[in-house]
C-alpha cells in the first residue's frame, strides 16, 4: 500500500484562509491568501500587476 499522504491529508481540499489588508500603493482594501509580514508592502491585485517583475521566457 502507498504510504504517501493523500491530497486531503495535506489540506489541498480546504479553503484558503484569507487576510484583509490595505494596499501599500492605492490604499484599497484587498484579500490575500497569506499572513502579511510587518514592514513589507502588500498590494491589491491591480497594483501587484504594476510591481511584479517582468516574466522571463
N, C-alpha and C positions, 0 to 999 in steps of 0.2 A: 504494500500500500504506500502511496505517496505521502511523505511527511511534511511537504511544503505547505505554508499557510495558504488557506483559500482567500479569495478576494475579500469576503466578508470578515475574515479574521484580521485583516489589515485596515479595515474601515473604509474601503473604497465605496461601499454602498451607503454610507452615512452622509447626510447633507453637511456641507462645509459650514463651520462657524464663521459668520461674517462679523466684521467690526466696523463701526461707523467712525469715519474720520473727516477732518476738514482738509480740503485740498490745499497744499502749500503754495500753489500758484494763484488760483482764482477764488479760493475761499469757499467753494461749493462743498456741500455735504456729499460724501461718497461712501460706498460699502466696499471693503477689501477682505479677501479670504485669509488674511494673516494678521497677527497682532503687531501693530506698528512699533518700531523701535524709537525711543525718545531721542531727539536730536537729528533724525534722518527725515528728509522730505517724503511726503506721501501725496500722490497725485490722483485726481479723478481720471476717468477713462479718457476724456478729451485731452487733458493736459499731459497725461502719460505719453500719448502719441507724439507730442512735441518734444519730449525729453528722452525718449528711448533711443538707444544707439542705432545707427543705420544697420540694416541687415546686410550681412556678407554672404555671397553665394559661392 
